[in-house]
Amino acid sequence: MLDHNNLEEFSDPINYDMQDRSDTGVAFYRALAQEAGGSVLEIACGTGRVTIPIAELGFPITGLDIVPGMLAQARSKSLGLPVQWVQADARTFDLHERFRLIYLTGNAFQAFVTNAEQEALLQRVWAHLDDEGFFAFETRNPLLPNTKTPAGFFALETNTEEKGWPSFVNANGYKVRVSTTQVYDHVAQVVHLTSYKRWQEGEQEYIKIARTALRYTFPQELVALLHYNGFTVLRQYGDWDLEPLSAASPSIISVCRKRT
């Protein structure tokens, strides 16, 4: 059980966008939307980093997220596009609609930290996925050796010394220094991450602390989880360049179809 709601990192949507300006995964999910050829649902869409580029292709897309502030930021960036924003819990939502493509990105799958949460999410996806549609998502690869863990990935270890990450300039023009500490629970397969954002405004120093829990699911465990929740894995990749999954891959990217 967590003593927080696992949403603390998303309390400041404007600066969330300032910190993450990447296009990671955009080309992959845009291509998948074109392959699916119909309506799209993104779960845990955040501020629309990937949702909006798919909407720009002309596909009707729904972005679903539990944090109202993130959706407000997404709406402000998507005027005139064929996108609907819905505030809902990914574990319980019911849109009374089926989609040709449903996906999660930004490693959002890892925010579902218990078996029950993973299964609740997958059951909602199954209920909303067209029989010929695709379900896709990525998760960090827990097999990646600690010595090869690149920036942006968290090794399965406990480290109470702060690790520095790339800084960014916030919406008010101040440089924000970012660092993290972490504790790994081997039994639950969960990294408990604490992030620290520090910046100076004149003589005053500010700090924002946020907690995040990340579940790590091993490759064969993931295949079994999908199978027993009604999905078949069509293909898996280890990176956005579509390289095969290996122990050295930074990600496990899965494209699935429902078993009917």
C-alpha positions as CSV (number, residue, x, y, z in Angstrom):
1,M,0.0,0.0,0.0
2,L,1.2,3.5,-0.8
3,D,0.9,6.4,1.6
4,H,0.3,8.8,-1.4
5,N,-1.8,8.9,-4.5
6,N,1.1,8.5,-6.9
7,L,0.1,11.8,-8.7
8,E,2.4,14.3,-6.9
9,E,4.6,14.7,-10.0
10,F,1.6,16.0,-12.0
11,S,0.5,18.8,-9.7
12,D,2.1,21.5,-11.8
13,P,1.2,20.9,-15.5
14,I,2.8,24.0,-17.0
15,N,6.2,23.2,-15.5
16,Y,5.7,19.5,-16.3
17,D,5.6,20.5,-19.9
18,M,8.7,22.8,-19.4
19,Q,10.6,19.8,-18.0
20,D,9.6,17.3,-20.7
21,R,9.8,18.6,-24.2
22,S,10.8,15.3,-25.8
23,D,9.1,13.6,-28.7
24,T,9.8,10.1,-27.4
25,G,7.4,7.6,-28.7
26,V,5.5,10.1,-30.9
27,A,6.5,8.6,-34.2
28,F,5.8,5.1,-33.0
29,Y,2.3,5.8,-31.8
30,R,1.5,8.0,-34.8
31,A,2.5,5.1,-37.1
32,L,0.4,2.7,-35.1
33,A,-2.6,5.0,-35.3
34,Q,-2.3,5.0,-39.1
35,E,-2.0,1.2,-39.1
36,A,-5.1,0.9,-36.9
37,G,-7.0,3.3,-39.2
38,G,-9.7,4.5,-36.8
39,S,-10.6,6.0,-33.5
40,V,-7.9,6.2,-30.8
41,L,-7.9,6.3,-27.0
42,E,-4.8,7.3,-25.0
43,I,-5.0,6.4,-21.3
44,A,-3.0,8.6,-18.8
45,C,-2.6,11.1,-21.6
46,G,-1.2,13.9,-19.4
47,T,-0.9,17.2,-21.2
48,G,-1.3,15.6,-24.6
49,R,2.3,15.3,-25.6
50,V,1.5,12.3,-27.8
51,T,-2.3,12.7,-28.1
52,I,-2.1,16.0,-30.0
53,P,0.3,14.8,-32.7
54,I,-2.1,11.9,-33.4
55,A,-5.0,14.3,-33.5
56,E,-3.1,16.4,-36.1
57,L,-3.2,13.4,-38.4
58,G,-7.0,13.8,-38.4
59,F,-7.9,10.7,-36.4
60,P,-10.6,11.2,-33.7
61,I,-8.8,10.6,-30.4
62,T,-9.9,10.6,-26.8
63,G,-7.3,11.6,-24.1
64,L,-8.2,10.2,-20.7
65,D,-6.4,11.2,-17.5
66,I,-7.3,11.3,-13.8
67,V,-5.6,14.7,-13.1
68,P,-7.9,17.7,-14.1
69,G,-5.0,20.2,-14.3
70,M,-3.1,18.1,-16.8
71,L,-6.3,17.9,-19.0
72,A,-6.8,21.7,-18.7
73,Q,-3.2,22.2,-20.0
74,A,-3.9,19.7,-22.8
75,R,-7.2,21.5,-23.8
76,S,-5.3,24.8,-24.0
77,K,-2.9,23.3,-26.6
78,S,-5.4,21.4,-28.8
79,L,-8.0,24.0,-29.9
80,G,-9.5,23.0,-33.3
81,L,-8.3,19.4,-33.3
82,P,-10.5,16.3,-33.3
83,V,-9.7,15.4,-29.7
84,Q,-11.9,14.8,-26.7
85,W,-10.5,15.1,-23.2
86,V,-12.0,13.0,-20.4
87,Q,-11.3,13.0,-16.7
88,A,-11.6,9.5,-15.4
89,D,-9.7,6.7,-13.5
90,A,-8.0,4.2,-15.8
91,R,-9.0,1.4,-13.5
92,T,-12.8,2.1,-13.6
93,F,-13.7,4.2,-16.7
94,D,-16.6,3.3,-19.0
95,L,-16.9,5.4,-22.2
96,H,-19.5,3.2,-23.9
97,E,-17.3,3.1,-27.0
98,R,-14.8,0.9,-28.7
99,F,-11.5,2.1,-30.3
100,R,-9.2,0.8,-33.0
101,L,-6.2,1.8,-31.0
102,I,-5.7,2.1,-27.2
103,Y,-2.3,3.0,-25.8
104,L,-0.4,4.2,-22.8
105,T,3.0,5.9,-23.1
106,G,5.5,7.7,-20.9
107,N,5.9,4.4,-19.1
108,A,2.5,5.1,-17.5
109,F,1.8,1.4,-17.2
110,Q,4.3,1.4,-14.3
111,A,2.1,3.6,-12.2
112,F,-0.3,0.7,-11.7
113,V,1.7,-0.9,-8.9
114,T,-0.3,-3.8,-7.7
115,N,-1.6,-6.9,-9.5
116,A,-5.1,-5.8,-8.9
117,E,-4.4,-2.4,-10.4
118,Q,-2.8,-3.9,-13.5
119,E,-5.7,-6.3,-14.0
120,A,-8.3,-3.5,-13.5
121,L,-6.6,-1.4,-16.2
122,L,-6.3,-4.3,-18.6
123,Q,-10.0,-5.2,-18.1
124,R,-11.0,-1.7,-19.0
125,V,-8.8,-1.8,-22.1
126,W,-10.3,-5.1,-23.2
127,A,-13.8,-3.8,-22.8
128,H,-13.1,-0.7,-24.9
129,L,-10.9,-2.3,-27.7
130,D,-12.3,-3.1,-31.1
131,D,-12.0,-6.8,-31.9
132,E,-9.6,-5.9,-34.7
133,G,-7.9,-3.1,-32.8
134,F,-4.5,-2.7,-31.2
135,F,-3.5,-2.2,-27.6
136,A,0.1,-0.9,-27.1
137,F,2.2,0.4,-24.3
138,E,5.8,0.5,-23.0
139,T,7.5,-0.2,-19.7
140,R,11.1,0.1,-18.6
141,N,13.0,-3.2,-18.9
142,P,13.9,-4.5,-15.4
143,L,16.5,-6.8,-17.0
144,L,18.7,-3.8,-18.0
145,P,22.0,-4.1,-16.0
146,N,22.6,-1.3,-13.6
147,T,25.8,-0.4,-15.3
148,K,23.9,0.2,-18.6
149,T,21.0,2.2,-17.1
150,P,20.8,5.4,-19.2
151,A,19.5,8.8,-18.1
152,G,15.8,8.5,-17.6
153,F,15.8,5.0,-16.2
154,F,15.9,3.8,-12.6
155,A,17.9,0.7,-11.7
156,L,16.4,-1.9,-9.4
157,E,18.3,-0.8,-6.4
158,T,18.1,1.4,-3.3
159,N,20.1,4.6,-3.4
160,T,19.6,7.2,-0.7
161,E,22.2,9.6,-2.1
162,E,20.7,12.1,-4.5
163,K,21.3,11.5,-8.2
164,G,21.3,14.5,-10.4
165,W,19.2,14.7,-13.6
166,P,19.1,17.3,-16.4
167,S,17.9,20.7,-15.2
168,F,15.3,22.8,-16.9
169,V,14.0,26.4,-17.0
170,N,10.6,26.8,-15.4
171,A,7.7,29.0,-16.6
172,N,9.0,31.9,-14.6
173,G,12.4,31.7,-16.2
174,Y,14.3,30.2,-13.3
175,K,16.7,27.3,-13.6
176,V,15.5,24.2,-11.8
177,R,17.9,21.6,-10.5
178,V,16.5,18.1,-10.4
179,S,17.6,15.1,-8.3
180,T,16.2,11.8,-7.0
181,T,16.6,9.2,-4.3
182,Q,15.0,5.8,-4.5
183,V,14.2,2.7,-2.5
184,Y,13.5,-0.6,-4.3
185,D,11.0,-3.1,-2.8
186,H,12.2,-6.5,-4.2
187,V,9.0,-8.3,-3.1
188,A,6.6,-5.8,-4.6
189,Q,8.9,-5.1,-7.6
190,V,8.3,-1.4,-7.0
191,V,10.8,1.5,-7.0
192,H,9.8,4.2,-4.6
193,L,11.2,7.4,-6.1
194,T,11.5,10.8,-4.4
195,S,12.3,13.7,-6.7
196,Y,13.7,17.1,-5.6
197,K,13.3,20.2,-7.7
198,R,15.3,23.2,-6.4
199,W,15.4,26.8,-7.8
200,Q,16.5,30.2,-6.6
201,E,14.4,33.4,-6.9
202,G,16.6,36.2,-5.6
203,E,17.8,35.3,-2.1
204,Q,15.0,32.8,-1.6
205,E,15.6,29.1,-2.4
206,Y,12.6,26.9,-3.2
207,I,12.2,23.1,-3.2
208,K,9.4,20.9,-4.5
209,I,9.4,17.2,-3.4
210,A,7.3,14.6,-5.1
211,R,6.9,10.8,-4.6
212,T,6.4,8.3,-7.3
213,A,6.0,4.5,-7.2
214,L,7.0,2.5,-10.3
215,R,6.1,-1.2,-10.8
216,Y,8.6,-3.3,-12.7
217,T,7.2,-6.2,-14.6
218,F,9.5,-8.9,-16.1
219,P,9.1,-9.9,-19.7
220,Q,7.6,-13.4,-19.3
221,E,5.5,-12.1,-16.3
222,L,4.2,-9.5,-18.7
223,V,3.3,-11.9,-21.4
224,A,1.4,-14.1,-18.8
225,L,-0.4,-11.0,-17.4
226,L,-1.6,-10.0,-20.8
227,H,-2.6,-13.6,-21.7
228,Y,-4.7,-14.1,-18.6
229,N,-6.4,-10.8,-19.2
230,G,-7.5,-11.6,-22.7
231,F,-4.6,-10.3,-24.9
232,T,-2.2,-11.8,-27.4
233,V,1.2,-10.1,-27.9
234,L,1.6,-9.5,-31.7
235,R,5.0,-8.0,-31.5
236,Q,7.5,-6.6,-28.9
237,Y,10.4,-4.3,-29.3
238,G,13.3,-3.2,-27.0
239,D,13.5,0.4,-28.2
240,W,11.7,3.0,-30.4
241,D,14.0,2.0,-33.3
242,L,12.1,-1.4,-33.3
243,E,15.1,-3.4,-32.3
244,P,14.2,-6.9,-30.9
245,L,13.7,-7.1,-27.1
246,S,16.9,-8.2,-25.3
247,A,18.4,-8.0,-21.8
248,A,20.2,-4.8,-22.9
249,S,17.0,-3.1,-24.2
250,P,15.9,0.0,-22.3
251,S,12.2,-0.7,-22.8
252,I,9.6,-3.5,-23.4
253,I,7.3,-2.1,-26.1
254,S,4.3,-4.3,-26.7
255,V,1.7,-4.3,-29.4
256,C,-1.3,-6.6,-28.6
257,R,-4.6,-7.7,-29.9
258,K,-7.5,-9.0,-27.8
259,R,-8.4,-12.7,-27.7
260,T,-12.1,-13.2,-28.4
